[in-house]
Amino acid sequence: MTESTMDPSTDPAALLAEEARLALPSLSETDAIAIGQLLLARAMARSLEVTIEVRRTGRAVFRAALPGTSPDNDVWIAGKAAVVERFGHSTWLVRQRYLARGTTFEAATGLDRPAYAAHGGGYPLAVRGTGLVGVALVSGLPQDQDHALIVEVLEAYLAGERA
């Protein structure tokens, strides 16, 4: 992982700026699949035990469950997707916003797991000038690393890298 993504910020303002920086020029189904393939390639190269999903307009267009994962990862993926789709921001940012206020997502919203999981690993796929059109999801690593993997891949994708 790049130095900037190995240890993701916990500052909500920095995370909001990160989301703006990682906004995409477009997100077709082909683009969403390419992001999923890049996530998968990175995960496989590192022998990570993760489940990956990329959604576009509310439906999965890419999904992979690597060895070592379980149905529990599917539950986490669904909960993380629900948070991004409802709040429009990464699960890590949503979590850090509540922690910065001295509370938790669950206490402040009344939205509990497994339906909603404000844990790192759900990331908005936003198109510049349009807004949220998809979600990238990873489950299986510690939550800060789930977040960092997605950020790393989006940086690489925007730089032109493909799997």
DSSP file (Angstrom, degrees, kcal/mol; ACC not computed):
  #  RESIDUE AA STRUCTURE BP1 BP2  ACC     N-H-->O    O-->H-N    N-H-->O    O-->H-N    TCO  KAPPA ALPHA  PHI   PSI    X-CA   Y-CA   Z-CA
    1    1 A M              0   0    0      0, 0.0     5,-0.1     0, 0.0   148,-0.1   0.000 360.0 360.0 360.0 153.3    0.0    0.0    0.0
    2    2 A T    >>  -     0   0    0      1,-0.1     4,-1.2     3,-0.0     3,-1.1  -0.343 360.0-109.7 -71.1 158.8    1.1    3.5   -0.5
    3    3 A E  H 3> S+     0   0    0      1,-0.3     4,-0.6     2,-0.2     3,-0.4   0.868 117.5  56.4 -56.0 -38.4    2.4    5.5    2.5
    4    4 A S  H 34 S+     0   0    0      1,-0.2    -1,-0.3     2,-0.1     5,-0.2   0.734 114.0  37.4 -70.3 -21.6   -0.7    7.7    2.4
    5    5 A T  H <4 S+     0   0    0     -3,-1.1    -1,-0.2     1,-0.1    -2,-0.2   0.501  91.1  85.5-110.1  -4.2   -3.1    4.7    2.7
    6    6 A M  H  < S+     0   0    0     -4,-1.2    -2,-0.1    -3,-0.4   142,-0.1   0.885 107.8  23.0 -64.0 -36.6   -1.3    2.4    5.0
    7    7 A D  S  < S-     0   0    0     -4,-0.6    -1,-0.3   141,-0.1   138,-0.1  -0.813  92.1-145.7-130.7  88.5   -2.8    4.2    8.0
    8    8 A P        -     0   0    0      0, 0.0    -3,-0.1     0, 0.0   140,-0.0  -0.170  24.0-101.0 -62.8 149.4   -5.9    6.0    7.0
    9    9 A S        -     0   0    0     -5,-0.2    -5,-0.0     1,-0.1     0, 0.0  -0.207  17.5-157.2 -60.3 153.8   -6.7    9.3    8.7
   10   10 A T        +     0   0    0     86,-0.1    -1,-0.1    87,-0.0    90,-0.1   0.286  63.2 109.0-110.9   4.6   -9.3    9.5   11.4
   11   11 A D     >  -     0   0    0      1,-0.2     4,-2.4     2,-0.0     3,-0.3  -0.724  63.0-149.2 -83.8 116.3   -9.9   13.2   10.7
   12   12 A P  H  > S+     0   0    0      0, 0.0     4,-2.3     0, 0.0     5,-0.2   0.860  96.5  53.1 -55.0 -37.9  -13.4   13.6    9.2
   13   13 A A  H  > S+     0   0    0      1,-0.2     4,-2.1     2,-0.2     5,-0.1   0.911 110.4  47.1 -65.1 -41.1  -12.3   16.6    7.2
   14   14 A A  H  > S+     0   0    0     -3,-0.3     4,-2.1     2,-0.2    -1,-0.2   0.886 112.1  50.4 -66.6 -38.3   -9.3   14.8    5.7
   15   15 A L  H  X S+     0   0    0     -4,-2.4     4,-2.1     2,-0.2    -2,-0.2   0.873 108.9  51.3 -68.3 -36.5  -11.5   11.8    4.9
   16   16 A L  H  X S+     0   0    0     -4,-2.3     4,-1.9    -5,-0.2    -2,-0.2   0.907 110.5  49.0 -65.2 -41.3  -14.1   14.1    3.2
   17   17 A A  H  X S+     0   0    0     -4,-2.1     4,-2.5     2,-0.2    -2,-0.2   0.878 108.0  55.3 -64.6 -37.5  -11.2   15.6    1.1
   18   18 A E  H  X S+     0   0    0     -4,-2.1     4,-1.8     1,-0.2    -2,-0.2   0.923 106.5  50.4 -60.2 -45.1  -10.0   12.1    0.2
   19   19 A E  H  < S+     0   0    0     -4,-2.1    -1,-0.2     1,-0.2    -2,-0.2   0.907 110.7  48.9 -61.0 -41.7  -13.5   11.2   -1.1
   20   20 A A  H >< S+     0   0    0     -4,-1.9     3,-1.3     1,-0.2    -1,-0.2   0.914 110.8  50.7 -64.0 -41.9  -13.5   14.4   -3.3
   21   21 A R  H 3< S+     0   0    0     -4,-2.5    -1,-0.2     1,-0.3    -2,-0.2   0.811 110.9  49.7 -64.7 -30.4  -10.0   13.6   -4.6
   22   22 A L  T 3< S+     0   0    0     -4,-1.8    -1,-0.3    -5,-0.2   104,-0.2   0.241  78.0 130.9 -97.8  13.5  -11.1   10.0   -5.5
   23   23 A A    <   -     0   0    0     -3,-1.3   104,-0.2    -4,-0.1   102,-0.1  -0.414  55.3-127.0 -63.5 143.7  -14.3   11.1   -7.4
   24   24 A L  B     -a  127   0A   0    102,-3.5   104,-2.7     1,-0.1     3,-0.1  -0.582   7.1-132.9 -95.5 153.5  -14.4    9.3  -10.7
   25   25 A P  S    S-     0   0    0      0, 0.0     2,-0.3     0, 0.0    -1,-0.1   0.808  89.8 -18.5 -72.0 -28.3  -14.8   10.9  -14.2
   26   26 A S        -     0   0    0    100,-0.1     2,-0.2     2,-0.1   102,-0.0  -0.963  54.6-146.8-164.4 167.1  -17.5    8.2  -14.9
   27   27 A L        +     0   0    0     -2,-0.3     2,-0.1    -3,-0.1   100,-0.1  -0.620  23.9 167.1-149.5  87.0  -18.7    4.8  -13.7
   28   28 A S     >  -     0   0    0     -2,-0.2     4,-2.5     1,-0.1     5,-0.2  -0.370  54.7-100.1 -82.5 173.2  -20.0    2.4  -16.3
   29   29 A E  H  > S+     0   0    0      1,-0.2     4,-2.4     2,-0.2     5,-0.2   0.894 127.8  54.3 -61.0 -38.0  -20.6   -1.3  -15.4
   30   30 A T  H  > S+     0   0    0      2,-0.2     4,-2.2     1,-0.2    -1,-0.2   0.905 108.2  48.9 -61.9 -41.6  -17.3   -1.9  -17.2
   31   31 A D  H  > S+     0   0    0      2,-0.2     4,-2.3     1,-0.2    -2,-0.2   0.927 110.4  50.7 -62.5 -45.5  -15.6    0.6  -15.0
   32   32 A A  H  X S+     0   0    0     -4,-2.5     4,-2.2     1,-0.2    -2,-0.2   0.897 110.9  48.8 -61.3 -40.9  -17.1   -1.0  -11.9
   33   33 A I  H  X S+     0   0    0     -4,-2.4     4,-2.8     2,-0.2    -1,-0.2   0.899 108.8  53.6 -65.2 -40.2  -15.9   -4.4  -13.0
   34   34 A A  H  X S+     0   0    0     -4,-2.2     4,-2.1     2,-0.2   129,-0.3   0.892 108.8  49.0 -62.2 -39.7  -12.4   -3.0  -13.6
   35   35 A I  H  X S+     0   0    0     -4,-2.3     4,-2.4     2,-0.2    -1,-0.2   0.921 112.0  49.3 -64.7 -43.5  -12.3   -1.6  -10.1
   36   36 A G  H  X S+     0   0    0     -4,-2.2     4,-2.7     1,-0.2    -2,-0.2   0.907 110.2  50.4 -61.1 -42.4  -13.4   -5.0   -8.7
   37   37 A Q  H  X S+     0   0    0     -4,-2.8     4,-2.7     2,-0.2    -1,-0.2   0.879 110.2  49.9 -64.6 -37.3  -10.8   -6.8  -10.8
   38   38 A L  H  X S+     0   0    0     -4,-2.1     4,-2.2     2,-0.2    -2,-0.2   0.906 111.0  49.0 -68.4 -41.0   -8.1   -4.4   -9.5
   39   39 A L  H  X S+     0   0    0     -4,-2.4     4,-2.5     2,-0.2    -2,-0.2   0.935 113.4  47.8 -59.0 -46.2   -9.2   -5.0   -5.9
   40   40 A L  H  X S+     0   0    0     -4,-2.7     4,-3.0     2,-0.2     5,-0.3   0.917 110.0  51.2 -62.9 -44.7   -9.2   -8.8   -6.5
   41   41 A A  H  X S+     0   0    0     -4,-2.7     4,-2.3     1,-0.2    -1,-0.2   0.918 112.6  46.0 -60.7 -44.0   -5.7   -8.7   -8.1
   42   42 A R  H  X S+     0   0    0     -4,-2.2     4,-1.2     2,-0.2    -1,-0.2   0.929 114.2  48.3 -64.6 -44.2   -4.2   -6.8   -5.2
   43   43 A A  H  <>S+     0   0    0     -4,-2.5     5,-2.8    -5,-0.2     3,-0.3   0.916 113.6  46.2 -63.5 -43.5   -5.9   -9.0   -2.7
   44   44 A M  H ><5S+     0   0    0     -4,-3.0     3,-1.3     1,-0.2    -1,-0.2   0.894 107.9  56.1 -67.6 -39.4   -4.8  -12.2   -4.4
   45   45 A A  H 3<5S+     0   0    0     -4,-2.3    -1,-0.2     1,-0.3    -2,-0.2   0.796 115.2  39.7 -61.7 -27.3   -1.2  -10.9   -4.8
   46   46 A R  T 3<5S-     0   0    0     -4,-1.2    -1,-0.3    -3,-0.3    -2,-0.2   0.324 109.6-121.8-103.5   5.7   -1.1  -10.4   -1.0
   47   47 A S  T < 5 +     0   0    0     -3,-1.3     2,-0.3    -4,-0.2    -3,-0.2   0.887  49.2 174.9  53.5  42.7   -3.0  -13.6   -0.1
   48   48 A L      < -     0   0    0     -5,-2.8     2,-1.2    -6,-0.1    -1,-0.2  -0.587  34.4-135.3 -81.6 141.1   -5.7  -11.6    1.7
   49   49 A E        +     0   0    0     -2,-0.3     2,-0.3    91,-0.1    19,-0.1  -0.726  56.1 134.7 -95.0  84.7   -8.7  -13.3    3.0
   50   50 A V        -     0   0    0     -2,-1.2    16,-2.5    17,-0.1     2,-0.4  -0.918  53.0-137.0-134.3 156.0  -11.3  -10.9    1.9
   51   51 A T  E     -CB  65 139A   0     88,-2.6    88,-2.0    -2,-0.3     2,-0.4  -0.946  27.7-163.8-107.2 137.3  -14.7  -10.6    0.2
   52   52 A I  E     +CB  64 138A   0     12,-3.2    12,-2.3    -2,-0.4     2,-0.3  -0.951  12.4 173.0-124.4 138.8  -15.0   -7.9   -2.4
   53   53 A E  E     -CB  63 137A   0     84,-2.1    84,-2.8    -2,-0.4     2,-0.5  -0.989  12.6-166.0-144.9 140.3  -18.0   -6.4   -4.0
   54   54 A V  E     -CB  62 136A   0      8,-2.5     7,-2.9    -2,-0.3     8,-1.5  -0.995  14.0-167.0-125.1 126.5  -18.5   -3.5   -6.3
   55   55 A R  E     -CB  60 135A   0     80,-3.2    80,-1.7    -2,-0.5     2,-0.4  -0.841   8.9-168.1-112.7 148.2  -22.0   -2.1   -6.8
   56   56 A R  E >  S-CB  59 134A   0      3,-2.5     3,-1.5    -2,-0.3    78,-0.3  -0.993  75.8 -12.2-134.4 129.0  -23.3    0.3   -9.4
   57   57 A T  T 3  S-     0   0    0     76,-3.1    77,-0.1    -2,-0.4    -1,-0.1   0.887 131.5 -48.1  45.3  49.4  -26.8    1.9   -9.1
   58   58 A G  T 3  S+     0   0    0      1,-0.1     2,-0.4    75,-0.1    -1,-0.3   0.514 118.8  92.1  81.2   5.6  -27.8   -0.4   -6.3
   59   59 A R  E <  S-C   56   0A   0     -3,-1.5    -3,-2.5     0, 0.0     2,-0.3  -0.987  77.4-107.8-136.0 147.9  -26.8   -3.8   -7.7
   60   60 A A  E     +C   55   0A   0     -2,-0.4    -5,-0.3    -5,-0.2     3,-0.1  -0.513  34.4 168.2 -71.8 130.2  -23.7   -5.9   -7.5
   61   61 A V  E    S+     0   0A   0     -7,-2.9     2,-0.3     1,-0.4    -6,-0.2   0.479  72.0  28.6-115.5 -11.4  -21.7   -6.0  -10.8
   62   62 A F  E     +C   54   0A   0     -8,-1.5    -8,-2.5   -26,-0.0    -1,-0.4  -0.978  65.0 164.6-149.1 136.5  -18.6   -7.6   -9.3
   63   63 A R  E     +C   53   0A   0     -2,-0.3     2,-0.3   -10,-0.2   -10,-0.2  -0.974   3.6 169.7-153.5 137.6  -18.2  -10.0   -6.4
   64   64 A A  E     -C   52   0A   0    -12,-2.3   -12,-3.2    -2,-0.3     2,-0.5  -0.977  14.6-163.8-148.7 136.0  -15.4  -12.3   -5.2
   65   65 A A  E     -C   51   0A   0     -2,-0.3   -14,-0.2   -14,-0.2     3,-0.1  -0.959  20.8-152.5-120.6 110.5  -15.0  -14.2   -2.0
   66   66 A L    >   -     0   0    0    -16,-2.5     3,-1.8    -2,-0.5   -17,-0.0  -0.374  34.8 -75.3 -82.5 159.7  -11.4  -15.4   -1.5
   67   67 A P  T 3  S+     0   0    0      0, 0.0    -1,-0.2     0, 0.0   -17,-0.1  -0.231 118.7  37.4 -53.5 138.9  -10.3  -18.5    0.5
   68   68 A G  T 3  S+     0   0    0      1,-0.4     2,-0.1   -19,-0.1   -19,-0.1   0.272  92.2 111.1  99.2  -8.9  -10.6  -17.9    4.2
   69   69 A T    <   -     0   0    0     -3,-1.8    -1,-0.4   -19,-0.2   -19,-0.1  -0.429  46.7-165.2 -90.4 172.2  -13.7  -15.8    4.1
   70   70 A S    >>  -     0   0    0     -2,-0.1     3,-1.4    -3,-0.1     4,-0.8  -0.872  42.8 -84.9-145.5 174.7  -17.1  -16.9    5.4
   71   71 A P  H 3> S+     0   0    0      0, 0.0     4,-1.5     0, 0.0     3,-0.2   0.753 120.0  71.8 -58.4 -22.5  -20.8  -16.0    5.2
   72   72 A D  H 3> S+     0   0    0      1,-0.2     4,-2.1     2,-0.2     5,-0.2   0.883  92.0  56.3 -59.7 -36.7  -20.1  -13.5    8.0
   73   73 A N  H <> S+     0   0    0     -3,-1.4     4,-2.6     1,-0.2    -1,-0.2   0.858 102.3  55.6 -63.8 -33.9  -18.2  -11.4    5.4
   74   74 A D  H  X S+     0   0    0     -4,-0.8     4,-2.2    -3,-0.2    -1,-0.2   0.890 106.8  50.0 -64.0 -38.6  -21.3  -11.3    3.3
   75   75 A V  H  X S+     0   0    0     -4,-1.5     4,-2.2     2,-0.2    -2,-0.2   0.914 111.3  48.4 -65.4 -43.3  -23.2   -9.8    6.2
   76   76 A W  H  X S+     0   0    0     -4,-2.1     4,-2.7     2,-0.2     5,-0.2   0.914 109.6  53.0 -62.4 -43.2  -20.6   -7.2    6.8
   77   77 A I  H  X S+     0   0    0     -4,-2.6     4,-2.6     1,-0.2    -2,-0.2   0.932 110.1  47.8 -57.2 -47.4  -20.6   -6.3    3.1
   78   78 A A  H  X S+     0   0    0     -4,-2.2     4,-2.1     1,-0.2    -1,-0.2   0.911 113.0  47.8 -62.4 -43.2  -24.4   -5.8    3.1
   79   79 A G  H  X S+     0   0    0     -4,-2.2    38,-1.9     2,-0.2     4,-1.5   0.883 112.5  48.4 -66.3 -38.8  -24.2   -3.6    6.3
   80   80 A K  H  X S+     0   0    0     -4,-2.7     4,-2.3    36,-0.2     5,-0.2   0.907 110.3  51.9 -67.3 -41.6  -21.4   -1.5    4.9
   81   81 A A  H  X S+     0   0    0     -4,-2.6     4,-2.9    -5,-0.2     5,-0.2   0.908 106.4  54.6 -60.2 -41.6  -23.2   -1.0    1.6
   82   82 A A  H  X S+     0   0    0     -4,-2.1     4,-1.8    33,-0.2    -1,-0.2   0.885 108.4  48.9 -60.9 -39.0  -26.3    0.1    3.5
   83   83 A V  H  X S+     0   0    0     -4,-1.5     4,-3.0     2,-0.2     5,-0.4   0.949 113.9  44.4 -66.4 -48.8  -24.3    2.8    5.3
   84   84 A V  H  X S+     0   0    0     -4,-2.3     4,-2.6     1,-0.2    -2,-0.2   0.933 115.1  48.5 -62.3 -45.0  -22.7    4.2    2.1
   85   85 A E  H  < S+     0   0    0     -4,-2.9    -1,-0.2    -5,-0.2    -2,-0.2   0.831 118.3  40.3 -66.8 -31.6  -26.0    4.1    0.2
   86   86 A R  H  < S+     0   0    0     -4,-1.8    -2,-0.2    -5,-0.2    -1,-0.2   0.884 128.3  28.2 -82.6 -40.5  -27.8    5.9    3.0
   87   87 A F  H  < S-     0   0    0     -4,-3.0    -3,-0.2     2,-0.2    -2,-0.2   0.612  93.2-133.3-101.6 -14.7  -25.2    8.4    4.1
   88   88 A G  S  < S+     0   0    0     -4,-2.6     2,-0.3    -5,-0.4    -4,-0.1   0.610  72.8  88.8  76.2  12.0  -23.3    8.9    0.8
   89   89 A H  S    S-     0   0    0     -6,-0.4    -1,-0.2    -5,-0.1    -2,-0.2  -0.867  87.0 -75.1-136.0 168.3  -19.9    8.6    2.4
   90   90 A S     >  -     0   0    0     -2,-0.3     4,-2.6     1,-0.1    33,-0.2  -0.264  37.9-123.0 -62.8 151.0  -17.4    6.0    3.3
   91   91 A T  H  > S+     0   0    0     31,-2.4     4,-2.4     1,-0.2    29,-0.2   0.845 114.0  55.2 -62.5 -33.3  -18.1    3.8    6.2
   92   92 A W  H  > S+     0   0    0     30,-0.5     4,-2.6    27,-0.2    -1,-0.2   0.918 109.3  46.3 -66.6 -43.8  -14.8    4.9    7.8
   93   93 A L  H  > S+     0   0    0      2,-0.2     4,-2.5     1,-0.2    -2,-0.2   0.939 112.3  50.0 -63.4 -47.2  -15.7    8.6    7.4
   94   94 A V  H  X S+     0   0    0     -4,-2.6     4,-1.5     1,-0.2    -2,-0.2   0.931 113.2  47.3 -57.9 -45.7  -19.2    8.0    8.9
   95   95 A R  H  X S+     0   0    0     -4,-2.4     4,-2.2     1,-0.2    -1,-0.2   0.937 112.4  48.5 -59.7 -48.3  -17.7    6.1   11.8
   96   96 A Q  H  X S+     0   0    0     -4,-2.6     4,-2.5     1,-0.2    -1,-0.2   0.831 105.0  59.4 -66.4 -32.4  -15.0    8.8   12.5
   97   97 A R  H  X S+     0   0    0     -4,-2.5     4,-0.8     2,-0.2    -1,-0.2   0.928 110.1  42.2 -60.7 -44.5  -17.6   11.6   12.4
   98   98 A Y  H ><>S+     0   0    0     -4,-1.5     5,-2.3     1,-0.2     3,-0.5   0.902 113.3  51.6 -71.1 -40.0  -19.5   10.0   15.3
   99   99 A L  H ><5S+     0   0    0     -4,-2.2     3,-1.6     1,-0.2    -2,-0.2   0.890 105.9  56.0 -62.5 -37.9  -16.4    9.1   17.2
  100  100 A A  H 3<5S+     0   0    0     -4,-2.5    -1,-0.2     1,-0.3    -2,-0.2   0.769 105.2  53.3 -64.2 -25.0  -15.2   12.8   16.8
  101  101 A R  T <<5S-     0   0    0     -4,-0.8    -1,-0.3    -3,-0.5    -2,-0.2   0.415 123.3-107.3 -88.6   1.1  -18.5   13.8   18.4
  102  102 A G  T < 5S+     0   0    0     -3,-1.6     2,-0.2     1,-0.3    -3,-0.2   0.732  89.8  82.1  81.7  22.5  -17.8   11.5   21.4
  103  103 A T  S   <S-     0   0    0     -5,-2.3    -1,-0.3    -6,-0.1     2,-0.3  -0.711  74.6-106.1-138.4-170.5  -20.4    9.0   20.5
  104  104 A T     >  -     0   0    0     -2,-0.2     4,-2.6     1,-0.1     5,-0.2  -0.861  26.1-115.4-121.3 160.3  -20.8    6.0   18.2
  105  105 A F  H  > S+     0   0    0     -2,-0.3     4,-2.5     1,-0.2     6,-0.5   0.935 116.9  49.1 -55.1 -48.5  -22.8    5.5   15.0
  106  106 A E  H  > S+     0   0    0      1,-0.2     4,-2.2     2,-0.2    -1,-0.2   0.919 113.4  45.0 -62.2 -46.0  -25.0    3.0   16.6
  107  107 A A  H  4 S+     0   0    0      1,-0.2    -1,-0.2     2,-0.2    -2,-0.2   0.899 118.0  43.6 -65.7 -40.5  -25.8    5.1   19.7
  108  108 A A  H  < S+     0   0    0     -4,-2.6    -2,-0.2     1,-0.1    -1,-0.2   0.837 127.2  26.8 -76.2 -33.3  -26.4    8.3   17.6
  109  109 A T  H  < S-     0   0    0     -4,-2.5    -3,-0.2    -5,-0.2    -2,-0.2   0.696  88.7-132.4-104.3 -21.9  -28.5    6.8   14.8
  110  110 A G     <  +     0   0    0     -4,-2.2     2,-0.7    -5,-0.4    -4,-0.1   0.560  65.3 131.6  75.2   7.4  -30.1    3.8   16.4
  111  111 A L        -     0   0    0     -6,-0.5    -1,-0.3    -5,-0.1     2,-0.2  -0.843  38.7-171.4 -96.1 115.1  -29.0    1.8   13.3
  112  112 A D     >  -     0   0    0     -2,-0.7     4,-1.5    -3,-0.1     3,-0.5  -0.648  18.8 -63.7-108.8 160.4  -27.4   -1.4   14.4
  113  113 A R  T  4 S+     0   0    0      1,-0.3     4,-0.1     2,-0.2    -1,-0.1  -0.454 105.0  34.3 -67.2 150.9  -25.5   -4.2   12.9
  114  114 A P  T  4 S+     0   0    0      0, 0.0    -1,-0.3     0, 0.0     3,-0.1  -0.997 123.3  45.0 -90.2  -8.6  -25.9   -6.3   10.9
  115  115 A A  T  4 S+     0   0    0     -3,-0.5     2,-0.4     1,-0.2    -2,-0.2   0.864 127.2  26.1 -62.3 -35.3  -28.3   -4.1    8.8
  116  116 A Y     <  -     0   0    0     -4,-1.5     2,-0.5   -34,-0.1   -36,-0.2  -0.996  67.2-175.5-131.2 127.5  -25.9   -1.1    9.1
  117  117 A A        -     0   0    0    -38,-1.9     2,-1.8    -2,-0.4   -34,-0.2  -0.872   8.5-171.9-127.8  98.6  -22.1   -1.5    9.6
  118  118 A A        +     0   0    0     -2,-0.5     2,-0.4   -24,-0.1   -13,-0.2  -0.488  48.8 121.1 -86.9  66.9  -20.2    1.8   10.0
  119  119 A H  S    S-     0   0    0     -2,-1.8     3,-0.2   -43,-0.1   -27,-0.2  -0.970  74.6 -85.6-128.1 142.1  -16.9    0.0    9.9
  120  120 A G  S    S+     0   0    0     -2,-0.4    26,-0.1   -29,-0.2    25,-0.1  -0.070  97.8  72.6 -49.8 144.7  -14.2    0.7    7.4
  121  121 A G        +     0   0    0      1,-0.3    17,-2.6    25,-0.2     2,-0.4   0.440  68.9  94.9 125.1   5.2  -14.5   -1.1    4.1
  122  122 A G  E     - D   0 137A   0     15,-0.2   -31,-2.4    -3,-0.2   -30,-0.5  -0.994  50.2-179.6-122.1 125.4  -17.4    0.6    2.3
  123  123 A Y  E     - D   0 136A   0     13,-2.9    13,-2.8    -2,-0.4     2,-0.2  -0.981  26.3-120.7-132.5 133.0  -16.5    3.4   -0.1
  124  124 A P  E     - D   0 135A   0      0, 0.0     2,-0.9     0, 0.0    11,-0.3  -0.473  12.7-149.7 -70.5 136.6  -18.6    5.6   -2.3
  125  125 A L  E     + D   0 134A   0      9,-3.0     8,-2.5    -2,-0.2     9,-1.1  -0.877  30.6 178.2-102.8  96.7  -18.0    5.5   -6.0
  126  126 A A  E     - D   0 132A   0     -2,-0.9  -102,-3.5     6,-0.2     2,-0.5  -0.794  23.6-141.6-106.0 143.3  -19.0    9.1   -6.9
  127  127 A V  E >>  -aD  24 131A   0      4,-2.5     4,-2.8    -2,-0.4     3,-2.6  -0.894  33.7-103.7-103.3 130.7  -18.8   10.7  -10.3
  128  128 A R  T 34 S+     0   0    0   -104,-2.7    -1,-0.0    -2,-0.5  -108,-0.0  -0.268 106.7   8.6 -52.6 128.4  -17.7   14.3  -10.5
  129  129 A G  T 34 S+     0   0    0      1,-0.1    -1,-0.3    -3,-0.0    -3,-0.0   0.342 130.0  58.8  82.2  -7.6  -20.7   16.5  -11.0
  130  130 A T  T <4 S-     0   0    0     -3,-2.6     2,-0.3     1,-0.2    -2,-0.2   0.727  87.3-147.6-117.3 -46.9  -23.2   13.6  -10.5
  131  131 A G  E  <  + D   0 127A   0     -4,-2.8    -4,-2.5    -7,-0.0     2,-0.2  -0.738  54.3   9.7 107.9-159.0  -22.6   12.2   -7.0
  132  132 A L  E     + D   0 126A   0     -2,-0.3    -6,-0.2    -6,-0.2     3,-0.1  -0.368  55.8 149.8 -65.1 123.6  -22.9    8.7   -5.6
  133  133 A V  E     +     0   0A   0     -8,-2.5   -76,-3.1     1,-0.3     2,-0.3   0.376  65.3   2.2-130.8  -3.9  -23.5    6.0   -8.3
  134  134 A G  E     -BD  56 125A   0     -9,-1.1    -9,-3.0   -78,-0.3     2,-0.3  -0.973  58.6-126.7-168.4 179.1  -21.8    3.0   -6.8
  135  135 A V  E     -BD  55 124A   0    -80,-1.7   -80,-3.2    -2,-0.3     2,-0.4  -0.998   7.1-152.3-144.0 135.5  -20.0    1.4   -3.8
  136  136 A A  E     -BD  54 123A   0    -13,-2.8   -13,-2.9    -2,-0.3     2,-0.4  -0.929  24.3-170.6-105.1 135.5  -16.8   -0.5   -3.5
  137  137 A L  E     +BD  53 122A   0    -84,-2.8   -84,-2.1    -2,-0.4     2,-0.4  -0.977  16.1 176.8-134.5 139.3  -16.7   -2.9   -0.5
  138  138 A V  E     +B   52   0A   0    -17,-2.6     2,-0.4    -2,-0.4   -86,-0.2  -0.997   5.1 177.7-137.8 137.8  -14.1   -5.0    1.2
  139  139 A S  E     +B   51   0A   0    -88,-2.0   -88,-2.6    -2,-0.4   -66,-0.1  -0.995  51.6  60.5-140.1 135.0  -14.6   -7.3    4.3
  140  140 A G  S    S+     0   0    0      1,-0.7   -91,-0.1    -2,-0.4   -90,-0.1   0.113  82.8  76.8 142.2 -22.7  -12.1   -9.5    6.0
  141  141 A L  S    S-     0   0    0      1,-0.2    -1,-0.7     2,-0.1     5,-0.1  -0.545 100.4 -69.5-100.9 171.2   -9.2   -7.3    7.2
  142  142 A P    >>  -     0   0    0      0, 0.0     4,-2.1     0, 0.0     3,-1.2  -0.394  59.6-107.8 -55.4 145.9   -9.2   -5.0   10.2
  143  143 A Q  H 3> S+     0   0    0      1,-0.3     4,-2.0     2,-0.2     5,-0.2   0.790 118.0  53.8 -57.7 -34.1  -11.5   -2.2    9.3
  144  144 A D  H 3> S+     0   0    0      1,-0.2     4,-2.3     2,-0.2    -1,-0.3   0.867 111.3  47.5 -67.2 -33.1   -8.9    0.5    8.7
  145  145 A Q  H <> S+     0   0    0     -3,-1.2     4,-2.4     2,-0.2    -2,-0.2   0.841 106.8  55.8 -76.3 -34.1   -7.1   -1.9    6.3
  146  146 A D  H  X S+     0   0    0     -4,-2.1     4,-1.5     2,-0.2    -2,-0.2   0.948 112.7  43.9 -57.0 -47.3  -10.4   -2.7    4.5
  147  147 A H  H  X S+     0   0    0     -4,-2.0     4,-2.3     1,-0.2    -2,-0.2   0.936 112.2  52.1 -61.7 -48.3  -10.7    1.1    3.9
  148  148 A A  H  X S+     0   0    0     -4,-2.3     4,-2.7     1,-0.2    -1,-0.2   0.856 105.5  54.8 -61.1 -37.4   -7.0    1.5    3.0
  149  149 A L  H  X S+     0   0    0     -4,-2.4     4,-2.2     2,-0.2    -1,-0.2   0.920 109.4  46.9 -63.6 -43.1   -7.2   -1.2    0.3
  150  150 A I  H  X S+     0   0    0     -4,-1.5     4,-2.7     2,-0.2     5,-0.2   0.934 112.8  49.1 -64.7 -44.8  -10.1    0.5   -1.4
  151  151 A V  H  X S+     0   0    0     -4,-2.3     4,-2.5     1,-0.2     5,-0.2   0.932 110.7  50.9 -59.7 -46.3   -8.4    3.9   -1.3
  152  152 A E  H  X S+     0   0    0     -4,-2.7     4,-2.1     1,-0.2    -1,-0.2   0.914 112.5  46.3 -57.0 -44.5   -5.2    2.4   -2.7
  153  153 A V  H  X S+     0   0    0     -4,-2.2     4,-3.1     2,-0.2    -2,-0.2   0.897 111.0  50.9 -69.4 -40.6   -7.0    0.7   -5.6
  154  154 A L  H  X S+     0   0    0     -4,-2.7     4,-2.6     2,-0.2    -1,-0.2   0.898 110.1  51.0 -64.8 -38.4   -9.0    3.8   -6.4
  155  155 A E  H  X S+     0   0    0     -4,-2.5     4,-1.3    -5,-0.2    -2,-0.2   0.933 113.7  44.7 -60.5 -45.2   -5.8    5.9   -6.5
  156  156 A A  H  <>S+     0   0    0     -4,-2.1     5,-2.6    -5,-0.2     4,-0.2   0.908 112.5  51.5 -66.2 -42.1   -4.3    3.3   -8.8
  157  157 A Y  H ><5S+     0   0    0     -4,-3.1     3,-1.6     1,-0.2    -2,-0.2   0.927 109.7  48.9 -61.0 -45.8   -7.4    3.1  -11.0
  158  158 A L  H 3<5S+     0   0    0     -4,-2.6    -1,-0.2     1,-0.3    -2,-0.2   0.777 106.8  57.6 -65.8 -25.6   -7.5    6.9  -11.4
  159  159 A A  T 3<5S-     0   0    0     -4,-1.3    -1,-0.3    -5,-0.2    -2,-0.2   0.448 127.3-100.3 -83.4   0.0   -3.8    6.8  -12.3
  160  160 A G  T < 5S+     0   0    0     -3,-1.6    -3,-0.2     1,-0.3     2,-0.2   0.454  72.7 145.9  99.7   1.4   -4.7    4.4  -15.2
  161  161 A E      < -     0   0    0     -5,-2.6     2,-0.3    -6,-0.2    -1,-0.3  -0.490  22.5-177.2 -74.5 140.8   -3.7    1.1  -13.6
  162  162 A R              0   0    0     -2,-0.2  -127,-0.1  -125,-0.1  -128,-0.0  -0.945 360.0 360.0-133.6 156.8   -5.8   -1.9  -14.6
  163  163 A A              0   0    0     -2,-0.3    -2,-0.0  -129,-0.3  -128,-0.0   0.482 360.0 360.0 -71.0 360.0   -5.6   -5.6  -13.4
